[in-house]
Amino acid sequence: MDIKLDDKIENDVKKSINFKKILLIVCSIFICIFLIIIYCRYKATSGLKVNEYKVTDSALPQNFHGVKVVHFSDIYYGNTVSIEFLKEIVSSINEIKPDIVVFTGDLLSKEIDVDTKNEIISILGSITSSIGKYAIKGDSDNSLFNEIIASSGFTILDNSSLEIYYKGDTPIVIGNGDFSSDFFSILLVHEPDMINDYNNSFNLVLSGHSLGGQINLPFIRNLFLPSGSKKYYTGYYNVNGSNLYVSSGIGTTNFKYRFNNKPSINLYRLTSY
């Protein structure tokens, strides 16, 4: 009887230890998940990464050799981008001392009051460039987009193109639309997959919209790609002779999380050789 009682006590002790181990593992998993969620919501949506690319094309006029183009996209102000973060973004852009600045759409996430609108105009208006600032509208931009962007000193190029002159008589062309040109051409499109809709090839195509998928898990990337960026969603692609670069953007949609995908802007150094 004593042996059986001892065995029972020993079994009860083992069960108690196993239960505690399982409870500890479960609690640890929940804590890890909680910490990852906090990281994705706050840490991963802050700070700014600068992706730098050298774009070499013999078609680039010599007078544009060495020009720096800064490309930013998808701010979605009001979600994870605040006034203070917007100031940081502009400060980072101005530190580069760009010659051309390009914004490829999706400025606001919601309606804003007059004071906030004026503050955004003031901040974006402080972006400096030696040649010019250009923008196109994104699919989420509302009626305030044109007012804010134009008041900030950007030239809006929706369905239009523009010849740019700099230190010489040979221009380059920048714009949005199926324009054809014998000059070095920069096409601006919000949704990168739209590049397949164009008949012409372009020297440089700049796009956004994808937000890089927002959440990039190891071995399982880009689970949350929006329509219009399923094929081309981040980095560089050669599409039928056009050099396409897709910005992963700065803000977030109403799903206010990022993972393995810091907010970023792109810097392109244009060279003719």
Secondary structure, DSSP 4 states (H G I P E B T S, - for coil): -HHHHHHHHHHHHHHHHHHHHHHHHHHHHHHHHHHHHHIIIIITTSS-EEEEEEEE-TTS-GGGTT-EEEEE----BTTTB-HHHHHHHHHHHHHH--SEEEE-S--BSS---HHHHHHHHHHHHT---SSEEEE---TT--THHHHHHHHTTPEE-TT-EEEE--SSS--EEEESSS---SS-EEEE-SSGGGGGG-SS--SEEEE--SGGGSB-BTTB--TTPPTT-SS--SEEEEETTEEEEE---SS--SS---BS---EEEEEEEE--
